[in-house]
Amino acid sequence: MVFRAGRPASPGWTGSFAIDKGVARTEDTRLTSDLGEAVAAGQVNLPAQTIDMRVRLTVQSDQSLPPLTVRMTGALDKPTRSFEMQDVQEYFARRAAEGLLNRVVPKDLPIPGGGNAPKPDALLKGLIDGLRR
């Protein structure tokens, strides 16, 4: 059984839940405001009184900031809360490396044979994207 809100409970709240044998699952619950957005995915098991949910928080005012993901697991009345730090770690590593490259590499790096030199931050982004593959 899937429930969809005909009208959101608050101006920026949307999502759906599939409920089966007391377990509510969602992959698309979203709360949006002027400050940012929270997207939740996971499940709440009412018979077992447990939760396994990820909430990804994004700040609207500064799009360069990484999202922060909070994971809630365990008993409903006392869940364990933890932060998933991969996006935050990548953000700070990228910022540190860009700062270092901008200090070490000349702004207009000459390329043998002519042509336009890539900017250090574009070069770093290409390297990071290549390493992810």
Secondary structure, 3 states (H helix, E strand, C coil): CEEECCCCCCCCEECEEEEECCEEEEEEEEEECCCEEEEEEEEEECCCCEEEEEEEEEECCCCCCCCEEEEEEEECCCCEEEEECHHHHHHHHHHHHHHHHHHHCCCCCCCCCCCCCCCHHHHHHHHHHHHHC
